């Protein structure tokens, strides 16, 4: 639950009371008292006033800017009752009054009392201060005005006040859970460690790709230990006001010490922990840098004998964090929360599948096999997509077909049935996709061809060949990489053989094939001419792929030309391999294509039977 705001300090209550009293006096002195104590003068129309002047009934007149007051004569030429009227622009009025012998003068200025004058000077500044205080309270998050801006925005979860998360709710990261069991044990029984002089790590950094469950794992640690859990994002420390970030860091650790033993979880640590050298200068007065300095200081100083505070942090960019933040004594331990393997994916599916109704034909093991590289968040989204598809189709339970369609939606995108191709384009796409399937079915280490479709999906795909691995792979040899390039070029090769021309449909295939060949030469050292050397400069982000190729190192012109020749030779060799395979299986290419044009998609046992007839081309 969120941290509750503290009560208003006495000095603010005193200021509010004084402000209300002075405002009330100002209203009484300027509006209420004049209306009660002032004379009640009846008003008459201006025309009646002029008529009485002309008839000689007016004794004297006071002409003001907003009001004219006049007294009438009585029978014995004495002044009588006073009346008032609203003036109009009339230049002849003074001449008329002089002609009739009426005594007239300008009205005297109003006489304000000392209280009204004093309040006129005091009240406007107080009104401004009151308005400023009102907006500061709303923007600062509490009744303490500007003081609350520097307060921590962390949310704290206490056992019994929120849904408890335990290690049973987390799957697929067994190694990371085993590392954190020690943290839980220390929070429960710290004496077992301290009596022999052991020191628990002050900070544990959870690193891994997005969606792998780093935040969920941190909440599970707090749930297992049964201690308060402070949760805050790194971006919430930094504001536009200088010094606010460091103030919030201090306030966070002060609150944590009061509720020790507890866990402080900082999500997206790279928002404030970015290396100070990356800004191009040292010792700057940058707000983010000052926040980082305060965090470094607090992690050094908050560990006292009677306060057990453990800091958990999560990031998917550990390569940009400041070295001072990662040194022993601050974040002593880094725990990798990686994408789950096959058994982990099956365990995650079992957890999320408990929330939906599954049909009898659902095989979660088969689904886990078809989803390599999926993180925990991806699998949760997959189960939800399958449930939505089942409900859309009017089923009472989620079937295996719903999971198959959900996988295609996640991998290839939504179907675009409204994108209608003409007969010529449809035939080109069909031959293109069958070419991919025929070549891919023979390549070593490639996945199993599960489906061929000429129904458009996603933003640009006019058709697709769904090839899924049968097992988790972490290493690939040169032959398998060359096979992948040949598979990518199978579609273009089919177009060349059948239509004796090429189209723009293979542009993405060519880009991927060229990038893979360049990595073989410049990154993996798979070149007999250049040898085991790496020519790429710098490394991509550890867990975030920005899509930008690495720049090459400085090299001679001859070396650059040799790299280009090697890349071209790899791609052309794979291209020729694809051409030979398709020429050798030309009849099968025609057979599968004709069936694909009739049904728009081929999958399952029928596809596997057709592809089992593919024969490798004889070696030259």
C-alpha positions as CSV (number, residue, x, y, z in Angstrom):
1,X,0.0,0.0,0.0
2,X,1.2,3.6,-0.5
3,X,3.0,5.4,2.2
4,X,0.6,7.6,4.1
5,X,1.1,11.4,4.3
6,X,2.2,12.8,7.7
7,X,-0.1,15.3,9.6
8,X,0.2,19.0,9.0
9,X,2.9,20.6,11.2
10,X,1.8,23.2,13.8
11,X,3.5,26.1,12.0
12,X,1.3,25.5,8.9
13,X,-1.8,25.3,11.0
14,X,-0.9,28.6,12.7
15,X,-0.3,30.3,9.4
16,X,-3.7,29.0,8.1
17,X,-5.5,30.4,11.1
18,X,-3.9,33.9,10.9
19,X,-4.7,34.0,7.2
20,X,-8.4,33.2,7.8
21,X,-8.7,35.8,10.6
22,X,-7.1,38.6,8.5
23,X,-9.3,37.7,5.6
24,X,-12.4,37.9,7.7
25,X,-11.4,41.3,9.1
26,X,-10.8,42.6,5.6
27,X,-14.3,41.5,4.5
28,X,-15.9,43.1,7.6
29,X,-14.1,46.4,7.3
30,X,-14.7,46.9,3.6
31,X,-18.1,45.3,2.9
32,X,-20.1,44.4,6.0
33,X,-19.6,47.5,8.3
34,X,-20.1,50.1,5.6
35,X,-23.3,48.5,4.6
36,X,-24.5,48.3,8.2
37,X,-23.2,51.6,9.7
38,X,-23.2,53.8,6.6
39,X,-26.2,56.2,5.9
40,X,-29.0,54.8,3.9
41,X,-29.6,57.4,1.0
42,X,-32.6,56.9,-1.3
43,X,-31.9,57.1,-5.0
44,X,-33.9,58.9,-7.7
45,X,-33.7,59.0,-11.5
46,X,-31.4,61.6,-13.0
47,X,-34.3,63.2,-14.9
48,X,-36.2,63.8,-11.6
49,X,-33.0,65.5,-10.2
50,X,-32.8,67.9,-13.2
51,X,-36.5,68.7,-13.0
52,X,-36.1,69.5,-9.3
53,X,-33.2,71.8,-10.0
54,X,-35.1,73.6,-12.7
55,X,-38.0,74.1,-10.3
56,X,-35.7,75.6,-7.6
57,X,-36.3,72.7,-5.1
58,X,-32.6,71.8,-4.7
59,X,-30.5,73.5,-2.0
60,X,-27.0,72.1,-2.5
61,X,-25.3,69.4,-4.6
62,X,-22.2,67.2,-4.2
63,X,-21.0,65.9,-7.6
64,X,-19.0,62.7,-7.5
65,X,-17.6,60.5,-10.2
66,X,-20.1,57.7,-9.6
67,X,-22.8,59.5,-7.6
68,X,-24.5,62.8,-7.2
69,X,-25.9,63.7,-3.7
70,X,-28.4,66.6,-3.3
71,X,-30.5,68.1,-0.6
72,X,-34.0,69.6,-1.1
73,X,-35.3,72.8,0.3
74,X,-38.1,72.9,2.8
75,X,-40.9,75.4,3.1
76,X,-38.9,77.8,5.2
77,X,-35.8,77.7,2.9
78,X,-34.0,75.2,5.1
79,X,-32.3,72.0,3.8
80,X,-34.2,68.8,4.1
81,X,-33.8,65.2,3.0
82,X,-30.7,64.0,1.1
83,X,-31.1,62.0,-2.2
84,X,-28.7,60.5,-4.6
85,X,-28.7,59.8,-8.4
86,X,-26.4,58.3,-10.9
87,X,-24.7,60.9,-13.1
88,X,-24.6,60.9,-16.8
89,X,-22.3,62.8,-19.2
90,X,-23.8,66.3,-19.0
91,X,-21.6,69.4,-19.6
92,X,-24.5,71.8,-19.0
93,X,-25.1,70.7,-15.4
94,X,-22.7,73.3,-13.8
95,X,-24.3,76.2,-15.8
96,X,-27.8,75.0,-14.8
97,X,-26.8,74.8,-11.1
98,X,-25.2,78.3,-11.2
99,X,-28.2,79.7,-13.0
100,X,-30.6,78.4,-10.3
101,X,-28.4,79.5,-7.5
102,X,-27.7,76.1,-6.2
103,X,-24.6,75.6,-4.0
104,X,-22.6,72.8,-5.6
105,X,-19.1,71.3,-5.0
106,X,-17.2,68.1,-5.7
107,X,-17.7,65.1,-3.4
108,X,-14.8,64.7,-0.9
109,X,-12.6,61.6,-1.2
110,X,-13.6,58.6,0.9
111,X,-12.1,58.4,4.3
112,X,-10.8,54.9,5.0
113,X,-10.0,53.9,8.6
114,X,-6.6,52.7,9.7
115,X,-7.8,49.1,9.8
116,X,-8.9,49.2,6.2
117,X,-5.6,50.7,5.1
118,X,-3.6,48.1,7.0
119,X,-5.6,45.2,5.7
120,X,-5.3,46.6,2.1
121,X,-1.5,46.2,2.4
122,X,-1.5,42.9,4.2
123,X,-4.3,40.9,2.6
124,X,-3.1,40.8,-1.1
125,X,0.3,39.3,-0.3
126,X,-1.4,36.8,2.0
127,X,-3.8,35.8,-0.8
128,X,-0.9,35.2,-3.1
129,X,0.9,33.1,-0.5
130,X,-2.3,31.1,0.1
131,X,-2.8,30.4,-3.6
132,X,0.9,29.4,-4.0
133,X,0.6,27.0,-0.9
134,X,-2.6,25.4,-2.4
135,X,-0.8,24.6,-5.7
136,X,2.3,23.4,-4.0
137,X,0.2,21.0,-1.8
138,X,-1.4,19.5,-4.9
139,X,1.8,19.2,-6.8
140,X,4.0,18.1,-3.9
141,X,1.9,15.2,-2.8
142,X,1.1,16.2,0.7
143,X,0.2,19.0,3.1
144,X,3.7,19.9,3.8
145,X,4.0,22.1,0.8
146,X,7.4,22.4,-0.8
147,X,8.9,20.1,1.9
148,X,6.8,17.2,0.4
149,X,8.5,17.5,-3.0
150,X,11.6,15.9,-1.6
151,X,9.7,13.0,0.0
152,X,10.1,9.5,-1.4
153,X,7.4,8.3,-3.8
154,X,8.1,4.7,-2.9
155,X,5.2,2.3,-2.3
156,X,5.5,0.0,0.7
157,X,3.8,-3.4,1.0
158,X,3.4,-4.9,4.4
159,X,2.5,-8.5,5.0
160,X,-1.2,-8.9,5.4
161,X,-2.1,-5.6,3.7
162,X,-1.6,-6.8,0.1
163,X,-1.7,-9.9,-2.0
164,X,1.3,-12.0,-1.0
165,X,3.7,-13.2,-3.7
166,X,5.9,-16.2,-3.0
167,X,8.4,-18.3,-5.0
168,X,5.5,-20.6,-5.9
169,X,4.2,-17.8,-8.1
170,X,7.5,-17.6,-10.0
171,X,8.7,-20.2,-12.5
172,X,11.4,-20.6,-15.1
173,X,14.1,-18.9,-13.1
174,X,15.2,-21.7,-10.7
175,X,18.8,-20.6,-10.6
176,X,17.9,-17.1,-9.7
177,X,15.5,-18.3,-7.0
178,X,18.2,-20.5,-5.5
179,X,20.5,-17.4,-5.2
180,X,17.8,-15.4,-3.5
181,X,16.8,-18.2,-1.0
182,X,19.9,-17.1,1.0
183,X,18.6,-13.6,1.2
184,X,15.2,-14.8,2.5
185,X,16.9,-17.0,5.1
186,X,19.0,-14.2,6.3
187,X,16.0,-11.9,6.8
188,X,14.2,-14.7,8.7
189,X,17.1,-15.9,10.9
190,X,19.9,-13.3,10.7
191,X,21.6,-14.6,13.9
192,X,22.6,-17.9,12.2
193,X,24.9,-15.8,9.9
194,X,26.0,-13.0,12.2
195,X,27.2,-15.4,15.0
196,X,29.9,-16.8,12.8
197,X,30.8,-13.4,11.3
198,X,29.2,-13.7,7.9
199,X,27.9,-10.6,6.2
200,X,24.9,-10.8,3.9
201,X,25.2,-8.8,0.7
202,X,23.9,-5.3,1.0
203,X,22.7,-5.2,-2.6
204,X,21.5,-7.7,-5.1
205,X,21.2,-6.7,-8.8
206,X,18.8,-8.6,-10.9
207,X,19.8,-8.4,-14.6
208,X,18.1,-9.9,-17.6
209,X,16.0,-9.2,-20.7
210,X,12.7,-7.4,-20.4
211,X,9.7,-9.5,-19.3
212,X,11.7,-12.3,-17.5
213,X,10.1,-11.6,-14.1
214,X,12.7,-9.5,-12.2
215,X,10.1,-7.4,-10.4
216,X,8.0,-10.4,-9.6
217,X,11.0,-12.2,-8.2
218,X,11.8,-9.3,-5.9
219,X,8.2,-9.2,-4.6
220,X,8.5,-13.0,-4.0
221,X,11.6,-12.5,-1.9
222,X,9.7,-10.0,0.3
223,X,6.7,-12.3,0.5
224,X,8.8,-15.3,1.5
225,X,10.7,-13.3,4.1
226,X,7.5,-11.6,5.5
227,X,9.1,-8.1,5.7
228,X,8.1,-4.7,4.4
229,X,8.8,-4.2,0.7
230,X,9.6,-0.7,-0.6
231,X,9.1,-0.4,-4.3
232,X,10.2,2.6,-6.5
233,X,11.3,3.2,-10.1
234,X,14.6,4.8,-10.8
235,X,12.9,7.6,-12.8
236,X,10.8,8.7,-9.8
237,X,13.9,10.0,-8.1
238,X,14.7,12.7,-10.7
239,X,12.6,15.8,-11.1
240,X,13.1,19.2,-12.7
241,X,14.0,20.8,-9.3
242,X,17.7,20.6,-8.4
243,X,18.4,18.5,-5.3
244,X,15.0,16.7,-5.2
245,X,16.4,13.4,-6.4
246,X,19.1,13.2,-3.6
247,X,16.5,14.3,-1.1
248,X,14.2,11.5,-2.1
249,X,17.0,9.0,-1.8
250,X,17.7,10.1,1.7
251,X,14.0,10.0,2.7
252,X,13.7,6.5,1.2
253,X,16.5,5.0,3.3
254,X,15.3,6.9,6.4
255,X,11.9,5.2,6.1
256,X,13.6,1.8,5.3
257,X,15.7,2.0,8.5
258,X,12.6,2.7,10.6
259,X,10.9,-0.4,9.3
260,X,14.0,-2.7,9.2
261,X,14.4,-5.5,8.5
262,X,13.0,-4.7,5.1
263,X,13.7,-4.8,1.4
264,X,14.1,-1.8,-0.9
265,X,13.5,-2.5,-4.5
266,X,14.6,0.0,-7.2
267,X,13.3,-0.9,-10.7
268,X,15.0,0.4,-13.8
269,X,18.2,1.3,-11.9
270,X,19.9,2.5,-15.1
271,X,17.6,5.6,-15.0
272,X,19.8,7.0,-12.2
273,X,22.8,4.6,-12.2
274,X,24.1,5.4,-15.6
275,X,27.9,5.7,-15.7
276,X,29.0,9.2,-14.9
277,X,31.8,9.1,-17.6
278,X,29.2,8.6,-20.3
279,X,28.1,12.3,-20.1
280,X,31.5,13.4,-21.4
281,X,32.6,15.4,-18.3
282,X,33.3,14.7,-14.7
283,X,32.3,16.5,-11.5
284,X,29.2,18.1,-13.1
285,X,26.2,19.5,-11.3
286,X,23.8,17.3,-13.2
287,X,20.7,16.4,-11.2
288,X,20.9,12.7,-12.2
289,X,24.6,12.6,-11.1
290,X,23.8,14.2,-7.8
291,X,21.1,11.6,-7.2
292,X,23.5,8.8,-8.1
293,X,26.1,10.2,-5.7
294,X,23.5,10.3,-2.9
295,X,22.6,6.6,-3.6
296,X,26.2,5.6,-3.4
297,X,26.6,7.4,-0.1
298,X,23.4,5.8,1.4
299,X,24.4,2.3,0.4
300,X,27.7,2.8,2.2
301,X,26.2,4.3,5.3
302,X,22.8,2.8,6.0
303,X,24.0,-0.6,7.2
304,X,24.1,-0.4,11.0
305,X,23.9,-3.1,13.6
306,X,20.2,-2.9,14.3
307,X,18.9,-2.1,10.8
308,X,18.8,-4.9,8.3
309,X,18.0,-3.2,4.9
310,X,18.7,-5.1,1.7
311,X,18.6,-3.4,-1.6
312,X,17.3,-5.2,-4.6
313,X,17.5,-3.6,-8.0
314,X,16.6,-4.6,-11.5
315,X,17.9,-3.5,-14.9
316,X,18.2,-4.8,-18.4
317,X,21.2,-2.6,-19.2
318,X,23.9,-3.6,-16.7
319,X,26.6,-2.6,-19.2
320,X,26.0,1.1,-18.7
321,X,25.8,1.2,-14.9
322,X,28.5,3.2,-13.0
323,X,31.4,1.0,-11.8
324,X,31.2,2.5,-8.3
325,X,27.6,1.2,-8.0
326,X,28.6,-2.4,-8.9
327,X,31.6,-2.7,-6.6
328,X,31.6,-5.0,-3.6
329,X,29.9,-3.3,-0.6
330,X,27.1,-1.9,-2.7
331,X,25.7,-4.3,-5.2
332,X,27.8,-7.3,-4.1
333,X,25.9,-9.9,-6.1
334,X,24.5,-10.0,-9.6
335,X,21.7,-12.5,-10.4
336,X,20.9,-13.3,-14.0
337,X,17.2,-13.7,-14.7
338,X,17.4,-15.1,-18.2
339,X,14.7,-16.3,-20.6
340,X,13.5,-19.7,-19.5
341,X,14.5,-23.0,-21.1
342,X,12.0,-25.6,-22.2
343,X,11.2,-27.0,-18.7
344,X,10.9,-23.4,-17.4
345,X,8.5,-22.4,-20.2
346,X,6.3,-25.4,-19.4
347,X,6.3,-24.5,-15.7
348,X,5.3,-20.8,-16.5
349,X,2.5,-22.0,-18.8
350,X,1.2,-24.3,-16.0
351,X,1.0,-21.3,-13.7
352,X,-0.8,-19.0,-16.1
353,X,-3.0,-21.8,-17.5
354,X,-4.5,-22.2,-14.0
355,X,-6.5,-19.0,-14.6
356,X,-8.2,-20.2,-17.8
357,X,-10.3,-23.2,-18.8
358,X,-8.2,-25.7,-20.9
359,X,-9.6,-28.2,-23.3
360,X,-8.7,-31.9,-23.1
361,X,-6.5,-31.6,-26.2
362,X,-4.2,-28.9,-24.8
363,X,-0.5,-30.1,-24.6
364,X,1.5,-27.5,-22.7
365,X,4.7,-29.4,-23.3
366,X,4.2,-29.0,-27.1
367,X,3.4,-25.3,-26.7
368,X,6.6,-24.8,-24.7
369,X,8.5,-26.6,-27.4
370,X,7.1,-24.2,-30.0
371,X,8.0,-21.0,-28.1
372,X,11.8,-20.8,-27.8
373,X,13.1,-17.4,-26.7
374,X,9.7,-16.5,-25.1
375,X,10.1,-14.7,-21.7
376,X,7.6,-15.0,-18.9
377,X,5.7,-12.0,-20.0
378,X,5.5,-13.3,-23.5
379,X,4.0,-16.6,-22.3
380,X,1.5,-14.9,-20.1
381,X,0.4,-12.8,-23.1
382,X,0.3,-16.0,-25.2
383,X,-2.1,-17.7,-22.7
384,X,-4.3,-14.6,-22.7
385,X,-4.4,-14.4,-26.5
386,X,-5.4,-18.0,-26.7
387,X,-8.2,-17.4,-24.2
388,X,-9.4,-14.4,-26.2
389,X,-9.5,-16.4,-29.4
390,X,-11.5,-19.2,-27.7
391,X,-14.0,-16.7,-26.4
392,X,-14.2,-15.0,-29.8
393,X,-15.0,-18.4,-31.4
394,X,-17.6,-19.3,-28.9
395,X,-15.8,-22.1,-27.2
396,X,-16.2,-23.0,-23.6
397,X,-12.6,-23.9,-23.1
398,X,-9.2,-23.1,-24.7
399,X,-8.2,-25.6,-27.4
400,X,-4.8,-26.5,-28.8
401,X,-5.8,-24.7,-32.0
402,X,-6.2,-21.5,-30.1
403,X,-2.7,-21.7,-28.8
404,X,-1.4,-22.5,-32.3
405,X,-3.1,-19.4,-33.7
406,X,-1.9,-17.3,-30.7
407,X,1.7,-18.3,-31.4
408,X,1.3,-17.2,-35.0
409,X,-0.2,-13.9,-34.0
410,X,2.7,-13.2,-31.6
411,X,5.4,-14.4,-34.1
412,X,4.1,-13.2,-37.4
413,X,1.4,-10.6,-36.5
414,X,-2.3,-10.4,-37.1
415,X,-3.9,-11.8,-40.3
416,X,-4.6,-9.2,-43.0
417,X,-7.4,-10.9,-45.0
418,X,-8.4,-7.5,-46.3
419,X,-5.1,-7.3,-48.2
420,X,-6.2,-9.1,-51.4
421,X,-3.5,-10.0,-53.9
422,X,-4.1,-10.4,-57.6
423,X,-3.5,-13.9,-59.2
424,X,0.0,-13.1,-60.4
425,X,1.2,-11.8,-57.0
426,X,-0.5,-14.7,-55.2
427,X,1.4,-17.2,-57.4
428,X,4.7,-15.4,-56.8
429,X,4.2,-15.4,-53.0
430,X,3.2,-19.1,-53.1
431,X,6.3,-20.2,-55.0
432,X,8.4,-17.9,-52.7
433,X,7.1,-19.5,-49.5
434,X,7.4,-23.1,-50.8
435,X,11.0,-22.3,-51.8
436,X,11.8,-21.4,-48.2
437,X,10.1,-24.6,-46.9
438,X,11.8,-27.0,-49.4
439,X,15.3,-25.6,-48.7
440,X,14.8,-25.3,-45.0
441,X,13.6,-28.9,-44.6
442,X,17.0,-30.1,-45.7
443,X,19.3,-27.7,-43.8
444,X,21.2,-29.0,-40.8
445,X,20.2,-27.7,-37.4
446,X,17.1,-25.9,-38.7
447,X,13.8,-26.1,-37.1
448,X,10.8,-28.0,-38.2
449,X,8.5,-26.4,-40.9
450,X,5.1,-26.2,-39.2
451,X,3.1,-24.1,-41.6
452,X,3.2,-22.5,-45.0
453,X,0.7,-19.7,-45.6
454,X,0.0,-17.0,-48.3
455,X,-2.4,-15.1,-46.0
456,X,-0.8,-11.7,-45.2
457,X,0.2,-11.1,-41.6
458,X,1.7,-8.1,-39.9
459,X,2.7,-4.9,-41.6
460,X,4.6,-6.2,-44.6
461,X,4.5,-10.0,-44.8
462,X,2.5,-11.1,-47.8
463,X,3.0,-14.8,-46.8
464,X,5.1,-16.7,-44.3
465,X,6.8,-20.0,-43.5
466,X,6.6,-20.9,-39.9
467,X,9.7,-22.7,-38.8
468,X,10.0,-23.6,-35.2
469,X,12.9,-25.4,-33.4
470,X,12.4,-28.7,-31.8
471,X,14.8,-28.0,-28.9
472,X,16.6,-25.1,-27.2
473,X,19.9,-24.3,-29.0
474,X,22.7,-22.1,-27.6
475,X,25.5,-22.8,-30.1
476,X,25.5,-23.0,-33.9
477,X,28.3,-24.2,-36.1
478,X,29.3,-22.9,-39.5
479,X,27.3,-25.4,-41.5
480,X,24.1,-24.5,-39.7
481,X,24.7,-20.8,-40.3
482,X,25.3,-21.4,-43.9
483,X,22.1,-23.5,-44.0
484,X,20.1,-20.6,-42.5
485,X,21.4,-18.3,-45.2
486,X,20.4,-20.8,-47.9
487,X,16.9,-21.1,-46.3
488,X,16.6,-17.3,-46.4
489,X,17.5,-17.2,-50.1
490,X,15.2,-20.1,-51.0
491,X,12.3,-17.8,-51.7
492,X,14.2,-15.6,-54.2
493,X,15.7,-18.7,-55.8
494,X,12.2,-20.2,-56.4
495,X,11.2,-16.9,-58.1
496,X,14.3,-17.1,-60.3
497,X,13.6,-20.7,-61.4
498,X,9.9,-20.4,-62.1
499,X,9.5,-16.8,-63.4
500,X,13.1,-16.1,-64.5
501,X,12.9,-12.8,-62.7
502,X,13.1,-11.4,-59.2
503,X,10.7,-9.1,-57.2
504,X,11.0,-6.8,-54.2
505,X,9.5,-9.5,-51.9
506,X,12.9,-10.9,-50.9
507,X,14.3,-7.6,-49.6
508,X,14.1,-8.6,-45.9
509,X,15.5,-12.1,-46.7
510,X,18.5,-10.5,-48.4
511,X,19.1,-8.1,-45.5
512,X,19.1,-10.9,-42.9
513,X,21.2,-13.2,-45.0
514,X,23.8,-10.5,-45.6
515,X,23.9,-9.5,-41.9
516,X,24.4,-13.2,-40.9
517,X,27.2,-13.7,-43.4
518,X,28.9,-10.5,-42.2
519,X,28.7,-11.7,-38.6
520,X,30.3,-15.0,-39.6
521,X,33.3,-13.2,-41.0
522,X,33.7,-10.2,-38.7
523,X,32.4,-11.5,-35.3
524,X,32.5,-15.3,-35.3
525,X,35.9,-15.7,-37.1
526,X,34.5,-18.2,-39.6
527,X,36.8,-17.1,-42.4
528,X,39.7,-19.2,-43.7
529,X,41.3,-16.2,-45.3
530,X,41.0,-13.6,-42.5
531,X,41.4,-16.1,-39.7
532,X,40.1,-16.0,-36.1
533,X,39.8,-12.2,-35.8
534,X,37.0,-10.0,-34.7
535,X,36.5,-6.9,-36.8
536,X,33.4,-5.5,-35.1
537,X,34.0,-2.4,-32.9
538,X,32.1,-2.3,-29.6
539,X,29.3,-4.6,-28.4
540,X,25.6,-4.4,-28.6
541,X,23.6,-3.9,-25.5
542,X,23.6,-7.1,-23.4
543,X,19.9,-7.6,-23.3
544,X,18.4,-4.9,-25.6
545,X,18.9,-5.2,-29.3
546,X,18.7,-1.7,-30.8
547,X,18.7,-3.0,-34.4
548,X,21.8,-1.1,-35.3
549,X,24.7,-3.0,-36.7
550,X,28.1,-2.5,-35.0
551,X,30.7,-0.3,-36.7
552,X,33.8,-2.0,-38.0
553,X,37.1,-1.4,-36.5
554,X,39.7,0.8,-38.2
555,X,41.3,-1.4,-40.8
556,X,43.2,-1.2,-44.0
557,X,41.5,-1.0,-47.4
558,X,42.8,-4.4,-48.3
559,X,41.2,-6.0,-45.2
560,X,37.9,-4.3,-45.9
561,X,37.9,-5.6,-49.4
562,X,38.7,-9.1,-48.2
563,X,35.8,-8.9,-45.8
564,X,33.4,-7.9,-48.5
565,X,34.7,-10.7,-50.8
566,X,34.2,-13.2,-48.0
567,X,30.7,-12.1,-47.3
568,X,29.8,-12.1,-50.9
569,X,31.2,-15.6,-51.4
570,X,29.2,-17.0,-48.4
571,X,25.9,-15.5,-49.7
572,X,26.5,-16.6,-53.3
573,X,27.5,-20.1,-52.3
574,X,24.2,-20.4,-50.2
575,X,22.3,-19.0,-53.1
576,X,23.6,-21.6,-55.5
577,X,22.9,-24.3,-52.9
578,X,19.3,-23.2,-52.8
579,X,19.0,-23.1,-56.6
580,X,20.4,-26.7,-56.9
581,X,18.0,-28.0,-54.2
582,X,14.9,-26.4,-55.9
583,X,15.9,-27.5,-59.4
584,X,16.4,-31.1,-58.1
585,X,12.9,-31.0,-56.5
586,X,11.2,-29.0,-59.2
587,X,8.2,-31.4,-59.5
588,X,7.6,-31.3,-55.7
589,X,7.9,-27.5,-55.8
590,X,5.0,-27.4,-58.4
591,X,2.9,-29.9,-56.5
592,X,3.1,-28.1,-53.1
593,X,2.6,-24.7,-54.7
594,X,-0.6,-25.8,-56.5
595,X,-2.0,-27.2,-53.2
596,X,-1.1,-24.0,-51.4
597,X,-2.9,-21.8,-54.0
598,X,-6.0,-23.9,-53.4
599,X,-6.0,-23.9,-49.6
600,X,-4.0,-20.7,-48.8
601,X,-2.3,-22.6,-46.0
602,X,-0.7,-26.1,-45.4
603,X,0.2,-27.4,-42.0
604,X,0.4,-30.4,-39.7
605,X,0.9,-34.0,-40.9
606,X,0.0,-33.1,-44.5
607,X,2.8,-30.7,-44.7
608,X,5.3,-33.0,-43.0
609,X,4.4,-35.8,-45.4
610,X,5.0,-33.5,-48.4
611,X,8.3,-32.2,-47.1
612,X,9.5,-35.7,-46.3
613,X,9.8,-36.3,-50.1
614,X,12.4,-33.6,-50.5
615,X,15.8,-34.9,-51.8
616,X,19.2,-33.3,-51.5
617,X,20.8,-32.2,-54.7
618,X,23.8,-34.3,-55.7
619,X,27.2,-32.8,-54.9
620,X,29.1,-31.4,-57.8
